[in-house]
């Protein structure tokens, strides 16, 4: 390779990437490994085909694919309905390509290595120096970025699309864009290319072997590994806070945790977590455990551990989850402590259920919940985020048909939906790492929990999707449970409403709006980070920040302009709020003093895997 002479004013490539590192050193060994890779790929294909041939698995890929095609068809119809508009779109794309091409020609002629564009600094897919240093890979990257930006603009500037269709089109464009990134393929990713050559393709053999194993583990569907799960075990190094299972129903176990202080707050604390995931996100390990921290602050903590439903629970809807879960928990707390006033926490959909239950109990005269705390909870779904992409009448009807056959929605379906919300972080990096690099992912307790998915009872999930995401009935006083029409304005108790700034599941704007429907005093707090890290943020870590401000009325932007930013975790702020409402203390209560003991925490329901 000949280095071009300096011309004084231009910056030259003084450290050109070596062509040799992209050349196969041992063709025979490389060919052998490619053959072995094909053999492993055959095993992966067989693992995918076998359950379908036996009739054990019905492919549902066609349904979301058909919805994506329909959505793109509406988008295409707008741009092609006017020839001048179509020409404008084509010209814009062609102009972008010509700009990339002309810069590539100029670079080749001058021998310059341009400064990396700003996108390299923020897009971790293109961190390797050869994405800029090597003319070929730089051309691929720039062409990809131009195409992706053009596709996003096509959605943004399409007039006449209803908001739901525009939202879906934007989401699907992002999914396709993430999937076709040159960073996802061996021949177009310089780092993968070099690694494959250096290993004579051995990495691809390992990767295809892992792919086959993951399809087998998913019983015909890909169960993508995001962590090395072998190092974790519930009750051994996950969910370790000491306690007892003191009650059990068809849908829930109630766990009472052991105190660590001599006196405790008079009002016990009942936590209603989501059933879409497992409760131990609040008890991952001693350093990250909100449950352990709350006990140390003097709370008598009870947690609802939801059953991982099967065909027996298909008919269990929201009324059953309230009666046999939340109210069953309240009964248990009252029996165990003798207290009629309880502080309650609801997390995500567990918070939505808590809100519905509070509105129902208000009509029924059950006033045992004295304060309610909502973690990243939506009660109004106007601005519900990307999950709304999966919700319209056609998609829900198809999902109900699939669920009714078994009585539940398989946990992997919901897990994949959540992963797709951040496919650039939760899908494609692991596809590259696992199946192309052939490397095991690193052990990580949060991703172990994320992969420990749960099934959804058919009646419960259908009610949730229709009443919340599709029809927005709860905030509009239209939700009906137990023959009563619910109104959030009937909830007069103090509310602590926590949102997180970067939440992609329960956006801060959505949580803010929902808080305005409650009938009592509402304290709105916004934490830094997202749906999990913004909630599970121990004060000892001194990470992120949170905002406190005036009464949450109007819009979020106005509230933020008046809010105060505070460093660190919101946990102490919540504790102050709790004690402001009632700081009375009583002697500590031990699990089992007034109830039976069925099991050690974290119980049996949480250990059931899909």
C-alpha angles and dihedrals in degrees: 000000000000120000115224116237120256116261097196101242101049126077110239130211099253094169106042117186110257117249089209094071088063094051123096110245100192111031093180094054091042091052090049091053092047087055090050090048091053089050091053090045088055090054090050091051091048091051088052097046101041100071090045093052090049091050092241092121132039117205114239097174091101093064099060090036090055090049091051091050091049091050093049089046090060090048092048091048090061095051096042097043090079117045093207090052092050091049091050091053093047092047091051092053093043090049090053092050092048090052091053091045095049091049090049091051091046091049092050092049096046100035090228124152105212123217110267111262118247092258090071090062094055103029109076092194089074102042096116110102093231091067084075103018097054113066094213096052092041089055091051092049095048092047091050093049092049091050094047093049091047091052092049090050091051089061096041095050098041106115124206097033115130113240095251092054091046090050091051093046091051091048094048092046088054091050093050091044092052091047098052096045110134087231088073098063132070097226095047101041113077094204093050091043092053093044092050092049093045091051095041088237095304089128090060091053091053091044095053090046090054090047091054091048092050093050090049090049089051091050092239099337127086113263100192114214112228096170142014097265096184094086095058132076128170109246093017104065101345125064095010104157108124117248146116137252100240101174140017135194133173091274106027148031117210114218122198114197126217117253123243097192130068092232129033138193111279092232111070120221121237117192120203106194126188118275090212086077133016124272097240091085080089091052106036095139136335093270095050100034116123088184093056091045092050090051089052089054090058103266122143095222125208121178131195109226106196123219117250093238128227134178091300091066099047093111095049109114135171094290090056092046089052096044099038096032118027100023090040086055092050090050090050093049091050092049093047098046107018089232123136095191119071137178109224133200125195122190122204110312087000085063092049089053090047091053092049090046092050091052090049095045090049089061091045094050096245104140101164094120105081100177132015127209120192121200112202091328128163121207093161117050102192091111098025098147132229096332086076086071088076094049127086132110095268095049094044092050091052091048092050091052090053094046097046092062092061103018094242146053112249113248094234090064093058092042091054091049091054092045090052090059086070102019091152089063105026105035118022100043088056093045088055096042097044107034103028104030091034091221127143112240116248121262111263124166094211092055090045087058091044090055093046091089128182134216122243120230107239098234092044095050095044091051091049096049095045101040097039114025101025105034103015089218101158098066092038095057093247104108113113123203127164091358093302129112108227129224124189089208087073088069101094099161123105113278130203105199114194122192130173122226099228098037113146094182103045104017116212090240091055093048091047093053093046092055090064092069096064117102099222141050112314126196111198118200126177120203127201120251125026148304095301109017092045091056100036095053111134114209090230090067092059090211133149123349141247136223127225125184150141128320109308104251132133115014132339095243092058091046091051092051088060098037127104120234115224125191123241132001127357091216096096090047090056091048090053089051091050093050091045088061094045128346099171114139132210133177114288117271123224122214112257097025092118102006138056120262112232101173146337118275133295086038134206105285092064092055095061109106129195 
